[in-house]
Amino acid sequence: MSAVVELRDLRHAWRADEPLFSFARLDVAPGERVFLHGRSGSGKSTLLNLVAGVLTAQSGAVRVLGRDLARLRASARDRVRADHIGVIFQQFNLIPYLDVASNVHLACRWSRRRRERAALAGGVDAEARRLLAALDLDPDALARQPAYALSVGQQQRVAAARALIGAPELIVADEPTSALDADARDAFVRLLLDECRRAGSAVLFVSHDRALAGCFDRVLQIGPVA
Ligand SMILES: Nc1ncnc2c1ncn2[C@@H]1O[C@H](COP(=O)(O)OP(=O)(O)OP(=O)(O)O)[C@@H](O)[C@H]1O
């Protein structure tokens, strides 16, 4: 099966004289779990934004499921993201006054494909509740709570459930464990990767914390351009 993500001769520079990173070639296979680390400021978030189609490549190509993101109109890029990528960013991007279940449902409101996949798995609400429980949140106690009333660690898990619902081919996660202590961090990563395996989702997980690297199939370092 062809790669979920392909990077080809990708370079990015915020300042013309200072290239941030370059990837001659990187393929992420279906279901593969990739850990990407690098020092603060090395460009990890920038790379994930390129893969998620939030930024467009200055030179080289980012392909997601064979589609070259830079060649798509903005609306088509948004569609690729909504249909095929589950995003867990540092700030979780939950809507604070919306309840937990509705925050998880959002991914299925933005994408018919994911709504249909969740429906096949038993229904959008049932799947949201299953994912919350799988991520160690009690859906009976929390589903109707507004997101703002949850702890940071709970909000991270809600964001993960929203990324996973509808089984997108790719999960991109940007430092989702930065606010957790070591035990909570390890448990969260284990649960997240278990659910990705169940859904067949590939994972691109970014962190500066190399202690997590052992949980992944492949470890890559992002660094300054030589
Ligand atoms: N929109 C932007 N415009 C200009 N420079 C930017 C922009 N976004 C990021 N940068 C710069 O690019 C560099 C890489 O930032 P990025 O957030 O990708 O790094 P990171 O590896 O994710 O860092 P951290 O681990 O601290 O989150 C930094 O020097 C940052 O200041």
Residues whose N, C-alpha, C, O or C-beta is under 5 A from the ligand:
A	BS01	LIG	W14 R39 S40 G41 S42 G43 K44 S45 T46
